[in-house]
Amino acid sequence: MRANLEWRTLKGTRTSDNRDFAGIGMNAHGLLMIITDGSTAGESSGDLPRVLVKEMVDWFAAASPVSTEVLCDFLRDLHRDLAPRFPRGSASYLVVICGVEDCFAAYAGDCSLGIRDADESVSWITAPHTLVNAVKDLPHAEIAKSLDVKLPIQGIYCPDD
């Protein structure tokens, strides 16, 4: 399997530390890529995304083939484990798993997945989970301009089927 991966991170202006983390996990069945973005609020919002990345990569390295159901089950279990450890922490995340035959993603918050086009523009595959998007569908560029429209996601989330 060949993959070209690129992610970009910028340290926020509200904290002295960068609360963005990323990781890659591999096993005999595929590849896991995860990015996280810790909230600027909450005393443990820097530790939560770091631990989330480590737990996901470690789990995937030892996992059998992973389906969307298996991923969602693990995310729910991980949330039950991490919520009491980081009661004031919040983080956005994006997990992409590519197997031999397919790829799928799970995400929450404003971490987004896109494909860079030949003209260097980005075709976004996911839309940020923000308060404003619940009311009106805005393009990524508009959301990025305003911190006021972002709604932090508490803990981690995997949609119910």
VENGINOR-V111857 format. One record per residue. PSI is psi in radians with two decimals (none if undefined). Layout:
BEGIN
psi=PSI
psi=PSI
END
This chain:
BEGIN
psi=2.34
psi=2.36
psi=2.41
psi=2.01
psi=2.43
psi=2.27
psi=2.69
psi=2.47
psi=2.48
psi=2.31
psi=2.34
psi=2.95
psi=-0.17
psi=-0.23
psi=2.78
psi=-0.26
psi=2.74
psi=2.11
psi=0.35
psi=2.38
psi=2.69
psi=2.70
psi=2.76
psi=2.29
psi=2.50
psi=2.57
psi=-3.07
psi=-0.25
psi=-0.16
psi=-2.77
psi=2.38
psi=2.34
psi=2.32
psi=2.40
psi=2.55
psi=2.72
psi=1.86
psi=2.49
psi=2.68
psi=-0.23
psi=2.71
psi=2.27
psi=-0.39
psi=0.31
psi=-0.10
psi=-0.61
psi=-0.67
psi=-0.89
psi=-0.59
psi=-0.82
psi=-0.68
psi=-0.80
psi=-0.84
psi=-0.81
psi=-0.73
psi=-0.80
psi=-0.78
psi=-0.77
psi=-0.82
psi=-0.68
psi=-0.53
psi=0.01
psi=2.69
psi=-3.07
psi=2.42
psi=2.19
psi=3.03
psi=-0.66
psi=-0.75
psi=-0.75
psi=-0.84
psi=-0.69
psi=-0.76
psi=-0.73
psi=-0.71
psi=-0.78
psi=-0.73
psi=-0.69
psi=-0.77
psi=-0.58
psi=-0.74
psi=-0.52
psi=-0.82
psi=-0.45
psi=-0.51
psi=1.12
psi=-0.43
psi=0.07
psi=2.59
psi=2.60
psi=2.56
psi=2.71
psi=2.79
psi=2.16
psi=2.24
psi=2.27
psi=2.19
psi=2.09
psi=-2.91
psi=-0.65
psi=-0.28
psi=2.92
psi=2.57
psi=2.84
psi=2.66
psi=2.43
psi=2.79
psi=2.47
psi=-2.58
psi=0.25
psi=2.26
psi=2.68
psi=2.29
psi=2.95
psi=2.22
psi=2.18
psi=2.95
psi=-0.56
psi=0.21
psi=-0.02
psi=2.89
psi=2.26
psi=1.92
psi=2.33
psi=-0.60
psi=2.69
psi=2.44
psi=2.50
psi=1.69
psi=2.83
psi=-0.76
psi=-0.60
psi=-0.32
psi=-0.41
psi=-0.70
psi=2.37
psi=1.87
psi=2.61
psi=2.76
psi=-0.73
psi=-0.68
psi=-0.71
psi=-0.72
psi=-0.46
psi=-0.46
psi=2.11
psi=-0.36
psi=-0.34
psi=-0.08
psi=2.40
psi=1.97
psi=2.51
psi=2.18
psi=2.19
psi=-2.43
psi=2.83
psi=2.43
psi=2.19
psi=2.55
psi=2.57
psi=none
END
